Amino acid sequence: MSRSALVGNVTAMLEDAGFVVSDRCAIRPKSFDIAARRNDDLLLVKILGNIDAFNEETGHEMRRLGTYLQATPLVIGLRSRDEDLKPDVVYFRHGVPVFSPDTAYNLFIEDVPPLIYAAPGGLYVNIDGDLLADERENRDLSLGQLASQLGVSRRTVSKYEDGMNASVEVAMALQEFFDAPLTSPVDVLEGTDDVHESESTPDDPAADPTDERVVAVFTRAGYQVHPTARSPFKAVSEDEDDSGVVLTGHSEFTKAAEKRARIMSSIGHVTRTQSVYIVDRAKRDSVNGTALVEREELEELRDADDLRAVIRERAEHEEAA
């Protein structure tokens, strides 16, 4: 299957699941292919045939964007090396959850979350420690007796009851012994930090030197500016007072810039953010809701209220037209 067809299939699946999906980010470089929202669940999705193409720089960018946009970054792919991704298993690459289209279908269409995740050493599941302790005590079993049944140490059983996860083999043995479900699903949208090594959000990349003046103006107006490295926009700017987020672009207004502005608008619609593109000269107010602001005009704006007003008025002007 071509990557383009795979992107189309994943997009259609998400739409069938009730997600609003952005236009494809058909530009380079890019960290994600589509943004998708269903109610309060916001996804930034990278779609790959071979997940080995997902590198550390892209993973860091997706995790940063996930933090700033309050979104879940994830990768949907078919295989790794010469092996297909196993169904209903969550993998991790550079801190980002990865799974197959079949797993995505079960999760988003069938509402059946995966139970298994891959980590160094094999495949694991989340054990409900409280439930395990209750089942053991209900049967008047000591830690040592259960450990003997499982072929593990008493200390290991104690760790399971304290929340340590177990291998698939141990989990199956526990469920067969107690004849009761003792596992809990991998919460891809909220709980993935619990099943892999916790890492802080990677630091922002340095701003492009040509963007320093734009960054300075946004900072002076009260925004916290997060430069990006592999996105259709140059920065994510957070209004520290209003909690609003603005996707920011900057370049000469060329055909390529217009294409970026359209994609920014589509992403902004899904992420519920505003978008603005800073240009040297503009003959129009906006592109599909992305406000166009000339650089000289931007430098005359003194605070966030003025900047918000310009962005809002130009976006609304296009909608009215």
WONORSUL-V188615 format. One line per field, one symbol per residue. psi: psi as a letter, one per 40 degrees, with the letter a starting at -180 (. if undefined). A space follows every 10 residues. Layout:
BEGIN
psi: ???
END
This chain:
BEGIN
psi: hidddddddd ddddddeeih hiihgfiiii didiihhhbe hhihhhhidh eeehiddddd ddddddddef ihhihhidih behihiifhh ihhfehihii ddddddddde fhiieiihih eahiihhgdd ddddddddef hiddddddde fiiddddddd deehiiiddd dddddddefi heiiihgddd eddeeihhii hiiiiiihde eddddddddd eeihhhiidg ieidihhhhd deeihhhhih iigidddddd dddddddddd efiiiihhid hheidihfeh hhhiddddee hdiddddddd dddddddddd .
END
